[in-house]
């Protein structure tokens, strides 16, 4: 039996990915947002390292949009697709919607890796508090893995590298209104780089 057989995944998120997810959701605060997670998965300890978060849309994604997004992202990065993130539309929502669950399942089906991808759900109330400079009572991110019902609803351990610096970077970027664009914004004419946001990354480097 493999050493990691039956062991739950854990997720480690880079400061850049953390700040990108928060600012993407804050930019489109009245709608659901979706994005893809890039990084690596260790087969020895089921550790999912999320190095990049790429914003895809601020609406319910269609299959053609997802297919196009994944093709463009894979062509632009050597990192593997390790998951998906979403921020629900309503402030009080804490669980992923049907679209996010379907996407997580399809990513797992398309993966050549035996380890499952993760689904990250931003917790909107906590995110709002942290961006306004308050300490949230609950976690800002919820990481989910596949449960016995074959849905991505099983909570797994999640940590953010250099959490303090990443939080400060997110607060500064939010205060300075550093723009974050997703693929749909790009299609609509935005000049902001939706795959690698250099002004945002420089803000993160300053704090981390």
C-alpha positions, 0 to 999 in steps of 0.5 A: 500500500502506498504511503499516501493512500487514503491520506487527505490532501493539504493545500499551501497557497503562495502570497501572489495567489492569495492576493490575486484571488482576494483582489479579483473577488473584491474587484467584482464584489457583486457577482460570482467570480471564478479562476484557475489555480496553477502549481504542483501536487506532491504524490508522496504527501498529497500536498497541493502547492498553489503558486498562481491564481489566474482570474477567468470570469465574473459570471457563471462560466460556460464550457466554451469559456472554460475550455478557452481559458484552460488552453490559454493558461496552459500555453502561457505557463509551465505549471500544472493546473491544480485546482479552481477557485470561486467567490460566491455571489452573496456575502453570506454564501460559504459553499461553492455553487454548482458550476464550481463543483462541475468544474472541479470534477471535470479537472479531476477527470482530465488530470493525468495525476492520481492526486485530486485537484482542490477547490478554493472557496473565498469566504466573502464576509471574512475577506471583506473584513481583512481588506478593510484592515480588520482581523476576521473571526473566520478563515478567509479561504476554504479548501475542499477536496472530493468527499465520499459522494464524489463532490468537492465538499470535504474540507482540507487543511489550507495555509497561506505562505507568509500570511502576514505579509500576504494580508498586508499586500492585499490590504495595500492593493485594495486601498490603492485600487490596483486593477485586476482583470480576468479573461472576460475583462480581457475579451471586453478590451481591458489592457490589464494583463489577466494572466500575470498582473505585474503591479499586483505581484510587485505589491506582494514582493514589497510585503513578502 
